[in-house]
Amino acid sequence: MKIRNAVTRRGVEGGGAVGFLCGVACTLLLVWWHHRHSMVFFVDAESRTLPGTDPSNDGEAAADVAQVQEPPVPRAMRAAPLPDLDTVPHLMVSFGNAAYFELAQNWAKTVQQIGSPFLIAALDEGMMALCLENQLPCSKIDLGKDEAHINFRDNFQAFRAMGAVKVRFVLDLLEQHPALPLVVVSDTDAVWLRPPWTYFQQRPAAEFFSSSDCLSHQVEVEWRRDHGQPRCGHVPGNGDGHALNTGLFAVRNTEGAKAAMRAWAGMLVDPAQERADDPMHREMDDQLALNTMFEGQGGSVSLSAEDPRTVLVWDNKLRLQVLPVLLFSNGHVAFVQRTPWKMGVAPIAIHTTFQRYHIPGKRSRLREFGLWLMDPPEYYGAPAPAGALGGAGAGAQPLQLLAYELDVAAFVAEAERRRYPGARMPLFEKNWLGMSFQLAALRDALAAARMLGRTLIVPPVWCWCDYDEHPHILYRCRIKGTDYGVPFEAPLDYLIPVAQLDAYGVAYRHSSFLQHPQVPASLRHSRAAVDISPSRPANPFPAPAVTIGHGATVWAGIQLPDLLRVLQPVQSSAVLVLRGHVPGFLGGYGPQGGAEAAQMDELFAELLGNDGAFCCFSWGDSDQQYDRLRYAWPAPLAEEWRPWEPPVLRLPEWCDRVSAKHGNQGFTRLRQHPCAFLRNASLAAEAADDSGPYNTGWEPH
Ligand SMILES: *[C@@H]1O[C@H](CO)[C@@H](O)[C@H](O)[C@H]1NC(C)=O
């Protein structure tokens, strides 16, 4: 395999590797905790080249970044130079194909922000072309003369061999550049928040570092034998197995590490390792191979009492450190548990695993946490540069926003008092109610924003029950082996399928939007409160001259014509903030608005699609009709408005029809399953237990 850079690109080669990276990175699990503060942290405002800021008034930053606007020059001359691999002190590497280019570009921007030399190995010619166009230092991986004949989608062996290509590529770098001490590899669906170099320097004994799917920082801190938690088997003395995630790893240029890389690549091209007879587990990909290799031979032992976190694996031939999830966070630890920020640190890197919506889901979470660097200044409400190509230009509408502040926890607490006097409500029921409440608020807010021609800032999402691909979530409404409690603030994708919002062109921003340092202060400060009153005020349309200028009041059941009239005096404010404990306040479009109301109802149903539901009651290919339970969706706006009533969770009529296949019947008896707690009061009491995190004591049932 040869490494070549963009200027030497030649004939078209197979582009069938699309989806390969996702195969490595898309872990479909879901989950959630207790701290009520919003702890979203952002890229430091002092960082060079914040996304959406104009680098032209910062000469130094502009020079550092490959993305600066340059006058068009002939394509062949524009390839970004590759770093000098014989002199750089370390190197960041990723792998990309054209289908994942946007992620690759975002990855590169985060790497540029931490000032690291990097290169991207391009897996297809489309990627190479995009690298040229966008000034990214890319090397085409040359797969050899057979490449054009490989159909990756259908040829499992070839797919597996692609994993070997990645491993070989890194090995070649190390072998061809003996003075290159350290290579850090991360998939394009990772982001770097700060440099990892000190971290590696301070751990000189280890030759190989890998991230993991472990979900508990606590378990990693305690570092004890027989901890009994899943996915954290890298702690020596635990039988549960490694859950190394090769989407992020680092290799030192040592003989031991190179030998391990050779063996790893060898496993991936060895036909004996293919498990084609087991369709559920045939994917001996690079990740499974590495886990198998490290588990297979002798397990792991600590290097010494002084350095217990460096472990010997692979027959004691390799010194491995697993990167702690606090600092090299997977998607659950970062975006659902929010552990790093709760512990007062920013992660060094985040790998956007543990989510359900593929690239749009990853992009949404990165946006929510200020780590998506691909949006232009206009996205943040900065005026578009005059005459900008494709920009809205000088005559463009300034960004006008509508936010909605709600107290979901207060609503759920009130419902608990009414329905379970003297007792507690099961977590699943709290979640179902809370999500139904938040869906109603979201619908009203979306409709009001459209009526006003504003972009909606969606409210933060609060959950009492996590999602998980496995129904074991119905034990405690949290994934086992985690550090969070309930309720927890969840990413937006817990409430609504974010891919749909994008697909339907809905104008929205994430709940954290106004905290982004790219948002101009002039926008942030241009703000008016819009209180929601339970009833129409005696004087609904006060003349601005008689008010003291703080905002406006709307009321339960208000319709479009009155809404526009009430808000007219505050329309010049960039941000209107709806406030008040009146769910379902929006009365619709008024007597003339039947068609618009129907349109909005249809849009909302399309946005939710098959979601707007709890997802995870069954396992395997049976009982899929009993896998979901819809949250209560708001009454259509086209219907006559009635005050919103908290919905009541009813016993599903299918409880006794679930089959015994894959244990599905058994799951209906788990305490957080509505078929269980709605029929058994003592289970309901157990299901109300929200105590503590979930990283101790596995309860077998
Ligand atoms: C209700 O649940 C409890 C466990 O909390 C169990 O011991 C009991 O048998 C259940 N009752 C019925 C009728 O299933």
Ligand as a Chemical Component Dictionary entry (heavy atoms), coordinates in Angstrom:
data_LIG
# 
_chem_comp.id                   LIG 
_chem_comp.type                 NON-POLYMER 
_chem_comp.pdbx_formal_charge   0 
_chem_comp.three_letter_code    LIG 
# 
loop_
_chem_comp_atom.comp_id 
_chem_comp_atom.atom_id 
_chem_comp_atom.alt_atom_id 
_chem_comp_atom.type_symbol 
_chem_comp_atom.charge 
_chem_comp_atom.model_Cartn_x 
_chem_comp_atom.model_Cartn_y 
_chem_comp_atom.model_Cartn_z 
_chem_comp_atom.pdbx_ordinal 
LIG C1 C1 C 0 -46.154 -8.010  42.106 1  
LIG O1 O1 O 0 -44.750 -7.775  42.167 2  
LIG C2 C2 C 0 -44.092 -8.381  43.243 3  
LIG C3 C3 C 0 -42.637 -7.965  43.181 4  
LIG O2 O2 O 0 -42.508 -6.673  43.626 5  
LIG C4 C4 C 0 -44.217 -9.874  43.169 6  
LIG O3 O3 O 0 -43.606 -10.455 44.313 7  
LIG C5 C5 C 0 -45.676 -10.260 43.108 8  
LIG O4 O4 O 0 -45.809 -11.634 42.889 9  
LIG C6 C6 C 0 -46.385 -9.510  41.977 10 
LIG N1 N1 N 0 -47.805 -9.776  42.008 11 
LIG C7 C7 C 0 -48.446 -10.295 40.976 12 
LIG C8 C8 C 0 -49.925 -10.497 41.158 13 
LIG O5 O5 O 0 -47.900 -10.596 39.944 14 
# 
loop_
_chem_comp_bond.comp_id 
_chem_comp_bond.atom_id_1 
_chem_comp_bond.atom_id_2 
_chem_comp_bond.value_order 
_chem_comp_bond.pdbx_ordinal 
LIG C1 O1 SING 1  
LIG C1 C6 SING 2  
LIG O1 C2 SING 3  
LIG C2 C3 SING 4  
LIG C2 C4 SING 5  
LIG C3 O2 SING 6  
LIG C4 O3 SING 7  
LIG C4 C5 SING 8  
LIG C5 O4 SING 9  
LIG C5 C6 SING 10 
LIG C6 N1 SING 11 
LIG N1 C7 SING 12 
LIG C7 C8 SING 13 
LIG C7 O5 DOUB 14 
# 
